[in-house]
Amino acid sequence: MTLVLGLDTATDVAACALVRDGDVIGERSAEPRSALAAVDAVLAESGVVPGDLDALVVGTGPGSFTSTRIGLALARGLALALDLRVAGVSTLDALASALDGAYPVIDARRREVFVPGPRVVRPDDLALEPGTVCIGSGAVRYRATIELKGGVVPPDDDDVHLPHARLHVALAGEFGPAEAVTPVYVRAPDAKPLEPA
């Protein structure tokens, strides 16, 4: 039996899931800063201790720089402490896998969105085929623009707009050392080094 913990913190909603041999046995959502508490809760609710885990899967973004780093740091810490192998999965790929043919659109702030490529674009610059189903936080936020371009956005409260770590686990490919999993950054961080005085 294989027991895998999946997590993603790249968006405003952190997700974690516990998957045993392909079956979801626990799942939770939280704010990214509460990801460790969510992981602890999903393990406890499932009657699992960290030492029972066989592997980890972590979302690599793109998304918030800080939130993405939270998930990677958590995965690396757990992997080091528990001697686990880790796989990284694109947050966009996992989101898209929730609905066949869906186009994932993640809110990138600054009036921009992250889309497959991965790349960052203004919603007005999206090139969509008529009838394209757009999902994710960016699709919800920029619904009016997307619909004017011929896209279709499910209702705001549809679960398809949220990341689900079970989807990350389902897409995981090769597992390896945690330090080999790197974040997907599409633009430079806002923080800049201070210039010497």
C-alpha atoms as an extended CHARMM CRD file, in Angstrom:
* protein
*
       197  EXT
         1         1  MET       CA              0.0000000000        0.0000000000        0.0000000000  PROA      1               0.0000000000
         2         2  THR       CA              1.1630000000        3.5110000000       -0.8160000000  PROA      2               0.0000000000
         3         3  LEU       CA              0.2020000000        6.5050000000        1.2920000000  PROA      3               0.0000000000
         4         4  VAL       CA              0.8350000000        9.9070000000       -0.3060000000  PROA      4               0.0000000000
         5         5  LEU       CA              0.3160000000       13.3860000000        1.1170000000  PROA      5               0.0000000000
         6         6  GLY       CA             -0.3900000000       16.0550000000       -1.4830000000  PROA      6               0.0000000000
         7         7  LEU       CA             -0.3820000000       19.7840000000       -0.8740000000  PROA      7               0.0000000000
         8         8  ASP       CA             -0.5450000000       23.0560000000       -2.7680000000  PROA      8               0.0000000000
         9         9  THR       CA             -0.2430000000       26.5640000000       -1.3340000000  PROA      9               0.0000000000
        10        10  ALA       CA              0.3160000000       28.6070000000       -4.5130000000  PROA      10              0.0000000000
        11        11  THR       CA             -3.1060000000       30.3090000000       -4.5120000000  PROA      11              0.0000000000
        12        12  ASP       CA             -5.2300000000       31.9930000000       -1.8410000000  PROA      12              0.0000000000
        13        13  VAL       CA             -6.5500000000       28.5440000000       -0.8800000000  PROA      13              0.0000000000
        14        14  ALA       CA             -4.1000000000       25.9310000000        0.3670000000  PROA      14              0.0000000000
        15        15  ALA       CA             -5.1430000000       22.3450000000       -0.2180000000  PROA      15              0.0000000000
        16        16  CYS       CA             -3.9160000000       19.0840000000        1.2470000000  PROA      16              0.0000000000
        17        17  ALA       CA             -5.0610000000       15.5260000000        0.6470000000  PROA      17              0.0000000000
        18        18  LEU       CA             -4.1250000000       12.1030000000        1.8820000000  PROA      18              0.0000000000
        19        19  VAL       CA             -4.3260000000        9.4150000000       -0.7970000000  PROA      19              0.0000000000
        20        20  ARG       CA             -3.9140000000        5.6840000000       -0.1940000000  PROA      20              0.0000000000
        21        21  ASP       CA             -3.4720000000        3.5710000000       -3.3160000000  PROA      21              0.0000000000
        22        22  GLY       CA             -5.3700000000        6.1100000000       -5.4060000000  PROA      22              0.0000000000
        23        23  ASP       CA             -8.2520000000        6.5480000000       -2.9400000000  PROA      23              0.0000000000
        24        24  VAL       CA             -8.6870000000        9.8610000000       -1.1160000000  PROA      24              0.0000000000
        25        25  ILE       CA             -8.9160000000        9.1880000000        2.6170000000  PROA      25              0.0000000000
        26        26  GLY       CA             -8.7050000000       12.7840000000        3.8030000000  PROA      26              0.0000000000
        27        27  GLU       CA             -8.7930000000       16.2730000000        2.3220000000  PROA      27              0.0000000000
        28        28  ARG       CA             -8.7060000000       19.8310000000        3.6620000000  PROA      28              0.0000000000
        29        29  SER       CA             -8.4660000000       23.4480000000        2.5670000000  PROA      29              0.0000000000
        30        30  ALA       CA             -7.0520000000       26.3970000000        4.5030000000  PROA      30              0.0000000000
        31        31  GLU       CA             -5.1890000000       29.6550000000        4.0680000000  PROA      31              0.0000000000
        32        32  PRO       CA             -1.6030000000       29.0660000000        2.8960000000  PROA      32              0.0000000000
        33        33  ARG       CA             -0.1750000000       30.2870000000        6.2160000000  PROA      33              0.0000000000
        34        34  SER       CA             -2.1890000000       27.5390000000        7.9630000000  PROA      34              0.0000000000
        35        35  ALA       CA             -1.0080000000       24.7270000000        5.6690000000  PROA      35              0.0000000000
        36        36  LEU       CA              0.9040000000       22.8690000000        8.3800000000  PROA      36              0.0000000000
        37        37  ALA       CA             -2.1420000000       22.8780000000       10.6780000000  PROA      37              0.0000000000
        38        38  ALA       CA             -4.2860000000       21.5970000000        7.7900000000  PROA      38              0.0000000000
        39        39  VAL       CA             -1.8080000000       18.7850000000        7.1140000000  PROA      39              0.0000000000
        40        40  ASP       CA             -1.7610000000       17.8740000000       10.8020000000  PROA      40              0.0000000000
        41        41  ALA       CA             -5.5820000000       17.8580000000       10.8940000000  PROA      41              0.0000000000
        42        42  VAL       CA             -5.9970000000       15.7050000000        7.7760000000  PROA      42              0.0000000000
        43        43  LEU       CA             -3.4920000000       13.1860000000        9.1590000000  PROA      43              0.0000000000
        44        44  ALA       CA             -5.2330000000       13.0770000000       12.5550000000  PROA      44              0.0000000000
        45        45  GLU       CA             -8.7220000000       12.7900000000       11.0320000000  PROA      45              0.0000000000
        46        46  SER       CA             -7.5020000000        9.8870000000        8.9010000000  PROA      46              0.0000000000
        47        47  GLY       CA             -5.8600000000        8.0770000000       11.8150000000  PROA      47              0.0000000000
        48        48  VAL       CA             -2.4360000000        8.4280000000       10.2090000000  PROA      48              0.0000000000
        49        49  VAL       CA              0.8510000000        9.4980000000       11.7680000000  PROA      49              0.0000000000
        50        50  PRO       CA              3.5270000000       11.2540000000        9.6890000000  PROA      50              0.0000000000
        51        51  GLY       CA              5.7670000000        8.1900000000        9.8380000000  PROA      51              0.0000000000
        52        52  ASP       CA              3.1410000000        6.2190000000        7.8730000000  PROA      52              0.0000000000
        53        53  LEU       CA              3.6400000000        8.3940000000        4.7660000000  PROA      53              0.0000000000
        54        54  ASP       CA              5.4160000000        6.9120000000        1.7400000000  PROA      54              0.0000000000
        55        55  ALA       CA              5.7560000000       10.0360000000       -0.4180000000  PROA      55              0.0000000000
        56        56  LEU       CA              4.8010000000       13.6820000000       -0.8680000000  PROA      56              0.0000000000
        57        57  VAL       CA              3.4400000000       15.6810000000       -3.7920000000  PROA      57              0.0000000000
        58        58  VAL       CA              3.6430000000       19.4740000000       -3.7860000000  PROA      58              0.0000000000
        59        59  GLY       CA              2.2150000000       22.1500000000       -6.0670000000  PROA      59              0.0000000000
        60        60  THR       CA              4.9600000000       24.1660000000       -7.7330000000  PROA      60              0.0000000000
        61        61  GLY       CA              2.9110000000       27.1430000000       -8.8950000000  PROA      61              0.0000000000
        62        62  PRO       CA              2.7450000000       29.5150000000      -10.5460000000  PROA      62              0.0000000000
        63        63  GLY       CA              1.0540000000       31.5720000000       -7.8890000000  PROA      63              0.0000000000
        64        64  SER       CA              1.8940000000       33.8840000000       -5.0410000000  PROA      64              0.0000000000
        65        65  PHE       CA              5.6570000000       33.9420000000       -4.5070000000  PROA      65              0.0000000000
        66        66  THR       CA              5.3450000000       33.6750000000       -0.7210000000  PROA      66              0.0000000000
        67        67  SER       CA              2.5320000000       31.1380000000       -0.7210000000  PROA      67              0.0000000000
        68        68  THR       CA              4.3340000000       28.8990000000       -3.2050000000  PROA      68              0.0000000000
        69        69  ARG       CA              7.4460000000       29.0000000000       -1.0200000000  PROA      69              0.0000000000
        70        70  ILE       CA              5.3670000000       28.0130000000        2.0310000000  PROA      70              0.0000000000
        71        71  GLY       CA              4.2890000000       24.7800000000        0.3450000000  PROA      71              0.0000000000
        72        72  LEU       CA              7.7580000000       23.9400000000       -0.9310000000  PROA      72              0.0000000000
        73        73  ALA       CA              9.3250000000       24.6240000000        2.4720000000  PROA      73              0.0000000000
        74        74  LEU       CA              6.7040000000       22.4730000000        4.1710000000  PROA      74              0.0000000000
        75        75  ALA       CA              7.2700000000       19.6270000000        1.7110000000  PROA      75              0.0000000000
        76        76  ARG       CA             11.0440000000       19.8730000000        2.0710000000  PROA      76              0.0000000000
        77        77  GLY       CA             10.8580000000       19.9280000000        5.8550000000  PROA      77              0.0000000000
        78        78  LEU       CA              8.5770000000       16.8960000000        5.9870000000  PROA      78              0.0000000000
        79        79  ALA       CA             10.6540000000       15.0430000000        3.3930000000  PROA      79              0.0000000000
        80        80  LEU       CA             13.8560000000       15.6720000000        5.3180000000  PROA      80              0.0000000000
        81        81  ALA       CA             12.3560000000       14.7390000000        8.6900000000  PROA      81              0.0000000000
        82        82  LEU       CA             10.5890000000       11.6200000000        7.3900000000  PROA      82              0.0000000000
        83        83  ASP       CA             13.0440000000       10.5690000000        4.6480000000  PROA      83              0.0000000000
        84        84  LEU       CA             10.3930000000       10.8130000000        1.9040000000  PROA      84              0.0000000000
        85        85  ARG       CA             10.5900000000       11.2060000000       -1.8640000000  PROA      85              0.0000000000
        86        86  VAL       CA              8.7810000000       14.1700000000       -3.3910000000  PROA      86              0.0000000000
        87        87  ALA       CA              7.1610000000       14.9810000000       -6.7330000000  PROA      87              0.0000000000
        88        88  GLY       CA              6.2730000000       18.4650000000       -7.9350000000  PROA      88              0.0000000000
        89        89  VAL       CA              3.1380000000       19.1790000000       -9.9880000000  PROA      89              0.0000000000
        90        90  SER       CA              2.1640000000       22.4240000000      -11.7020000000  PROA      90              0.0000000000
        91        91  THR       CA             -0.7200000000       24.1660000000       -9.9730000000  PROA      91              0.0000000000
        92        92  LEU       CA             -2.1270000000       25.0410000000      -13.4140000000  PROA      92              0.0000000000
        93        93  ASP       CA             -1.9900000000       21.3990000000      -14.5580000000  PROA      93              0.0000000000
        94        94  ALA       CA             -3.7110000000       20.1620000000      -11.4120000000  PROA      94              0.0000000000
        95        95  LEU       CA             -6.4070000000       22.8140000000      -11.6610000000  PROA      95              0.0000000000
        96        96  ALA       CA             -7.0220000000       21.9920000000      -15.3410000000  PROA      96              0.0000000000
        97        97  SER       CA             -7.3860000000       18.2880000000      -14.5630000000  PROA      97              0.0000000000
        98        98  ALA       CA            -10.5180000000       18.9830000000      -12.4980000000  PROA      98              0.0000000000
        99        99  LEU       CA            -12.6330000000       19.3890000000      -15.6280000000  PROA      99              0.0000000000
       100       100  ASP       CA            -11.9850000000       17.8600000000      -19.0310000000  PROA      100             0.0000000000
       101       101  GLY       CA            -10.9150000000       20.5350000000      -21.5190000000  PROA      101             0.0000000000
       102       102  ALA       CA            -10.8380000000       23.3310000000      -18.9370000000  PROA      102             0.0000000000
       103       103  TYR       CA             -8.4700000000       26.2850000000      -19.2840000000  PROA      103             0.0000000000
       104       104  PRO       CA             -6.9560000000       27.2120000000      -15.9010000000  PROA      104             0.0000000000
       105       105  VAL       CA             -6.7380000000       30.9080000000      -15.0140000000  PROA      105             0.0000000000
       106       106  ILE       CA             -5.1430000000       31.8490000000      -11.6750000000  PROA      106             0.0000000000
       107       107  ASP       CA             -5.3430000000       35.3700000000      -10.2730000000  PROA      107             0.0000000000
       108       108  ALA       CA             -1.7990000000       36.7920000000      -10.3840000000  PROA      108             0.0000000000
       109       109  ARG       CA             -2.7570000000       40.1240000000       -8.7840000000  PROA      109             0.0000000000
       110       110  ARG       CA             -1.6460000000       43.3800000000      -10.4250000000  PROA      110             0.0000000000
       111       111  ARG       CA             -4.5800000000       42.9700000000      -12.8660000000  PROA      111             0.0000000000
       112       112  GLU       CA             -2.9030000000       39.8960000000      -14.3850000000  PROA      112             0.0000000000
       113       113  VAL       CA             -3.5210000000       36.1470000000      -14.5140000000  PROA      113             0.0000000000
       114       114  PHE       CA             -1.3570000000       33.0390000000      -14.7370000000  PROA      114             0.0000000000
       115       115  VAL       CA             -2.2770000000       30.7450000000      -17.6320000000  PROA      115             0.0000000000
       116       116  PRO       CA             -0.7520000000       27.6540000000      -19.2640000000  PROA      116             0.0000000000
       117       117  GLY       CA              2.6840000000       28.1450000000      -20.7400000000  PROA      117             0.0000000000
       118       118  PRO       CA              3.1140000000       29.1020000000      -17.9790000000  PROA      118             0.0000000000
       119       119  ARG       CA              2.8620000000       32.8000000000      -18.5550000000  PROA      119             0.0000000000
       120       120  VAL       CA              1.3540000000       35.9000000000      -17.0160000000  PROA      120             0.0000000000
       121       121  VAL       CA             -1.0320000000       38.0610000000      -19.0630000000  PROA      121             0.0000000000
       122       122  ARG       CA             -3.6240000000       40.7700000000      -18.6060000000  PROA      122             0.0000000000
       123       123  PRO       CA             -7.1550000000       39.3390000000      -18.8050000000  PROA      123             0.0000000000
       124       124  ASP       CA             -7.8390000000       41.6350000000      -21.7710000000  PROA      124             0.0000000000
       125       125  ASP       CA             -4.9990000000       39.9200000000      -23.6440000000  PROA      125             0.0000000000
       126       126  LEU       CA             -6.3610000000       36.3740000000      -23.2610000000  PROA      126             0.0000000000
       127       127  ALA       CA             -6.9740000000       34.6740000000      -26.6070000000  PROA      127             0.0000000000
       128       128  LEU       CA             -9.8450000000       32.2420000000      -26.0590000000  PROA      128             0.0000000000
       129       129  GLU       CA            -11.7790000000       30.0470000000      -28.4550000000  PROA      129             0.0000000000
       130       130  PRO       CA            -15.5290000000       30.6380000000      -28.1070000000  PROA      130             0.0000000000
       131       131  GLY       CA            -16.9730000000       28.2930000000      -25.4900000000  PROA      131             0.0000000000
       132       132  THR       CA            -13.6620000000       27.6890000000      -23.6880000000  PROA      132             0.0000000000
       133       133  VAL       CA            -14.4310000000       26.7900000000      -20.0800000000  PROA      133             0.0000000000
       134       134  CYS       CA            -12.1730000000       28.8200000000      -17.7930000000  PROA      134             0.0000000000
       135       135  ILE       CA            -11.6720000000       27.7990000000      -14.1650000000  PROA      135             0.0000000000
       136       136  GLY       CA             -9.7170000000       29.1040000000      -11.2050000000  PROA      136             0.0000000000
       137       137  SER       CA             -9.4490000000       32.2360000000       -9.0960000000  PROA      137             0.0000000000
       138       138  GLY       CA             -8.5590000000       34.3760000000      -12.1150000000  PROA      138             0.0000000000
       139       139  ALA       CA            -11.5930000000       33.1390000000      -14.0380000000  PROA      139             0.0000000000
       140       140  VAL       CA            -13.8330000000       34.1130000000      -11.1370000000  PROA      140             0.0000000000
       141       141  ARG       CA            -12.2150000000       37.5080000000      -10.6290000000  PROA      141             0.0000000000
       142       142  TYR       CA            -12.2100000000       38.4170000000      -14.3300000000  PROA      142             0.0000000000
       143       143  ARG       CA            -15.4730000000       36.6850000000      -15.2890000000  PROA      143             0.0000000000
       144       144  ALA       CA            -16.8550000000       39.6840000000      -17.1980000000  PROA      144             0.0000000000
       145       145  THR       CA            -13.7350000000       40.0300000000      -19.3560000000  PROA      145             0.0000000000
       146       146  ILE       CA            -13.5360000000       36.2980000000      -20.0490000000  PROA      146             0.0000000000
       147       147  GLU       CA            -17.2120000000       36.0830000000      -20.9770000000  PROA      147             0.0000000000
       148       148  LEU       CA            -16.8450000000       39.0760000000      -23.3220000000  PROA      148             0.0000000000
       149       149  LYS       CA            -14.0800000000       37.1290000000      -25.0640000000  PROA      149             0.0000000000
       150       150  GLY       CA            -16.4030000000       34.1240000000      -25.5330000000  PROA      150             0.0000000000
       151       151  GLY       CA            -15.1930000000       32.0990000000      -22.5580000000  PROA      151             0.0000000000
       152       152  VAL       CA            -17.4820000000       30.2950000000      -20.1470000000  PROA      152             0.0000000000
       153       153  VAL       CA            -16.9450000000       30.5110000000      -16.3840000000  PROA      153             0.0000000000
       154       154  PRO       CA            -18.7840000000       28.1390000000      -14.0180000000  PROA      154             0.0000000000
       155       155  PRO       CA            -20.5910000000       29.7550000000      -11.0500000000  PROA      155             0.0000000000
       156       156  ASP       CA            -18.2800000000       31.4300000000       -8.5190000000  PROA      156             0.0000000000
       157       157  ASP       CA            -19.1010000000       28.8970000000       -5.8030000000  PROA      157             0.0000000000
       158       158  ASP       CA            -18.3100000000       25.8870000000       -8.0280000000  PROA      158             0.0000000000
       159       159  ASP       CA            -15.6650000000       23.6950000000       -6.3990000000  PROA      159             0.0000000000
       160       160  VAL       CA            -13.8490000000       23.4460000000       -9.7540000000  PROA      160             0.0000000000
       161       161  HSD       CA            -12.2810000000       26.8840000000       -9.1350000000  PROA      161             0.0000000000
       162       162  LEU       CA            -10.3370000000       25.6500000000       -6.0990000000  PROA      162             0.0000000000
       163       163  PRO       CA             -7.1010000000       23.6720000000       -6.0470000000  PROA      163             0.0000000000
       164       164  HSD       CA             -7.4750000000       20.0640000000       -4.8890000000  PROA      164             0.0000000000
       165       165  ALA       CA             -4.3380000000       18.2940000000       -3.7360000000  PROA      165             0.0000000000
       166       166  ARG       CA             -5.8330000000       14.9170000000       -4.7020000000  PROA      166             0.0000000000
       167       167  LEU       CA             -5.4730000000       16.0540000000       -8.3210000000  PROA      167             0.0000000000
       168       168  HSD       CA             -1.8000000000       16.8260000000       -7.7460000000  PROA      168             0.0000000000
       169       169  VAL       CA             -1.3090000000       13.3060000000       -6.4010000000  PROA      169             0.0000000000
       170       170  ALA       CA             -3.1030000000       11.8150000000       -9.4190000000  PROA      170             0.0000000000
       171       171  LEU       CA             -0.7970000000       13.7300000000      -11.8040000000  PROA      171             0.0000000000
       172       172  ALA       CA              2.4660000000       13.0400000000       -9.9460000000  PROA      172             0.0000000000
       173       173  GLY       CA              5.1230000000       11.4560000000      -12.0700000000  PROA      173             0.0000000000
       174       174  GLU       CA              8.6530000000       10.8350000000      -10.9600000000  PROA      174             0.0000000000
       175       175  PHE       CA              9.4800000000       11.1020000000       -7.2660000000  PROA      175             0.0000000000
       176       176  GLY       CA             12.9100000000       12.2030000000       -6.1160000000  PROA      176             0.0000000000
       177       177  PRO       CA             14.7330000000       14.2440000000       -3.5090000000  PROA      177             0.0000000000
       178       178  ALA       CA             12.8180000000       17.2480000000       -2.1810000000  PROA      178             0.0000000000
       179       179  GLU       CA             15.5530000000       19.6890000000       -3.1660000000  PROA      179             0.0000000000
       180       180  ALA       CA             15.0480000000       18.7070000000       -6.8220000000  PROA      180             0.0000000000
       181       181  VAL       CA             11.5010000000       20.1340000000       -6.7740000000  PROA      181             0.0000000000
       182       182  THR       CA             11.6080000000       23.7910000000       -7.7560000000  PROA      182             0.0000000000
       183       183  PRO       CA              8.9380000000       26.4780000000       -7.9050000000  PROA      183             0.0000000000
       184       184  VAL       CA              7.5020000000       27.7990000000      -11.1550000000  PROA      184             0.0000000000
       185       185  TYR       CA              7.9860000000       31.5590000000      -11.2190000000  PROA      185             0.0000000000
       186       186  VAL       CA              6.6210000000       33.4450000000      -14.1870000000  PROA      186             0.0000000000
       187       187  ARG       CA              7.7520000000       36.9020000000      -13.1110000000  PROA      187             0.0000000000
       188       188  ALA       CA             10.3370000000       38.4300000000      -10.7820000000  PROA      188             0.0000000000
       189       189  PRO       CA              9.3860000000       38.7840000000       -7.0980000000  PROA      189             0.0000000000
       190       190  ASP       CA              8.2400000000       42.1720000000       -5.7890000000  PROA      190             0.0000000000
       191       191  ALA       CA             10.9750000000       42.2690000000       -3.1480000000  PROA      191             0.0000000000
       192       192  LYS       CA             14.2570000000       43.8120000000       -4.2710000000  PROA      192             0.0000000000
       193       193  PRO       CA             17.6110000000       43.8240000000       -2.4770000000  PROA      193             0.0000000000
       194       194  LEU       CA             18.4400000000       47.0620000000       -0.6980000000  PROA      194             0.0000000000
       195       195  GLU       CA             21.0300000000       49.2490000000       -2.3600000000  PROA      195             0.0000000000
       196       196  PRO       CA             24.0740000000       50.0040000000       -0.1860000000  PROA      196             0.0000000000
       197       197  ALA       CA             23.8150000000       53.4150000000        1.4510000000  PROA      197             0.0000000000
